[in-house]
Structures are given as C-alpha cells and as structure tokens.
Amino acid sequence: MADVEFAPNDIVKPFENDCGEPMVFWQKRGEPFAVLLHHDLDWYPVRIQEPMLRFWPIPSIGGTILNEAEAHWLMGCFKSTEWWRRPVE
C-alpha cells in the first residue's frame, strides 16, 4: 500500500478505526521519530513525534486530524516504543 519495506526489527503496529480505515505506526530502531501510514493520507509516510500529538480542541498529529480512538492509539504506540527511539550505542 505505502510501497515501504519494514525491517525485521522495526516495530509495526496496525490499527483500524471504526470506519474500517487502516493505519500503521512504524518505529525504526534509534530514530527520534516514528512514521504514520494512514489510509486517509493515501499511505504517504508521515514522520511523527509524540509532542506533535494533540487531543484538544480537535485530536490531531501535525496537520492530520484524528478521531479520539486514533489519538489514544497513537499515544499508546508512542509510550510503548519510547525505548526503541533511544540512540543506538
């Protein structure tokens, strides 16, 4: 869909919202950002970081509007992969 290749040690977390639209959170080892692949963005890879995530007044990440479930899912993805973003020694 996005014409990307995941490495065996990448963290890849899929999600499907209540409208059946799929999205993927992709974290490479040691990268300070993750990548969001989203059906609504035509699968264009968008670099994202936790400080970009907003819940109010409208859930969003960067310029991408999310629904509440998507925003909470992304927060969970960021929190569960923080250790994977640390620089590789």
RAURRA-V488258 format. One record per helix or strand. SS is the DSSP state (A for helix, B for strand). FROM is the first residue (numbers start at 1). LEN is the number of residues. If there is no record, write none. Layout:
SS:FROM:LEN, SS:FROM:LEN
This chain:
B:11:6, B:22:6, B:34:5, A:39:3, B:46:3, A:50:3, B:53:2, B:60:2, B:64:2, A:68:13, A:82:4
